[in-house]
Amino acid sequence: MQRTAEYLSAWRLGLSTAKTTCTAFHLNNRESSRRLAVTINGATIPCIQTPTYLGVPLDRQLTFKQRFKSLCGKVRARNCLLRLLAGSTWGANASVLRTSALGLVYSAAEHAAPAWCRSTHTKKLDVALNDTLRNISGSLKPTRRGFLPVLSGISPAHLRREHSTFKLALQAQLNTNHPLHNLFHSAQFLGTQRLRSRHPFCRHAAALINSVFDILKSWRAAWESVTPPAQFLVTPAACLPSGSELPRSLWVALNRLRIGVGRFGTCLYRWGILDTPNSICGAKEQSAKHIIFDCNILRPPNCLQDLRSLDINKTKCLEDLVDFV
């Protein structure tokens, strides 16, 4: 504090004690209840456990638990607005919903992401962001999480956070005047990490730079390990898949046919809503695959070709399938 007072005096600055707090960051649980006694110009500075810096609540161990608690509530509230915009029959198309989600939800969910993206509490935020993707694609909760980003045209949340960290690290590496330049440079020569449970920012950023992180390549590499249904016909891309210009009800029907999770007989039977999974055509099971390939009543004329082209005839088939998906 003596050095701080000297700097303030040299630059003729006055410290506002009413707006100043002090906090100790450490991993010693025995000292968790200890309060610092700091005075400046005779005034005692309050010691708080969770200070807020640039809109990000901090805690003693830098786990960002309070940050995720408030952030998840904010994302859920904005998901409600997005759900109202989606509607059921009159809702906005997928392009408007995607743009609204990026502007309302993801802008708040990714604020200062490089600082807290390595926290163990990020899974809580991912759960809320999955609801955002369901609002865009019209998917139901039983849908596999790996399908949601592909149908919504938005990269997975953890890869978006890695991309933000990579951009910050690359900027600091190229600019010698950047405050983090020396930190990244020294991180590449660090030895064995003493605390295996910690994930330092500098080590993580240095690893991303050395690997030349590419968000689209990483997304597609992860997608190759997923086995989508035969009728999925969609690959990871930073844009919405075909059919996004359709009205909300048809867009939802198309996506549920793609992923095979909807109001099909097999799904309703599995969820305990129907007594039998029989199809209206007399088949023993009414699944998305059965409707597209085998059903004599609901099958599109050209099967998968209609799902690819989405011409006028396919749109008419989707209108006939809305009540069944």
Secondary structure as UniProt FT lines:
FT   HELIX           2..10
FT   TURN            11..12
FT   HELIX           17..19
FT   HELIX           29..31
FT   TURN            32..33
FT   STRAND          38..40
FT   TURN            41..42
FT   STRAND          43..45
FT   STRAND          52..53
FT   TURN            54..55
FT   STRAND          56..57
FT   TURN            60..61
FT   HELIX           65..86
FT   HELIX           94..101
FT   HELIX           102..106
FT   HELIX           107..109
FT   TURN            110..112
FT   HELIX           113..116
FT   TURN            117..118
FT   TURN            120..121
FT   HELIX           122..137
FT   TURN            141..142
FT   TURN            145..146
FT   HELIX           147..152
FT   HELIX           157..174
FT   TURN            176..177
FT   TURN            179..180
FT   HELIX           181..187
FT   TURN            188..189
FT   TURN            196..197
FT   HELIX           201..211
FT   HELIX           215..223
FT   TURN            224..225
FT   TURN            230..231
FT   TURN            242..245
FT   HELIX           248..259
FT   HELIX           265..270
FT   TURN            271..272
FT   TURN            280..281
FT   HELIX           288..293
FT   TURN            296..298
FT   TURN            301..303
FT   HELIX           304..309
FT   HELIX           312..321
FT   HELIX           322..324
//
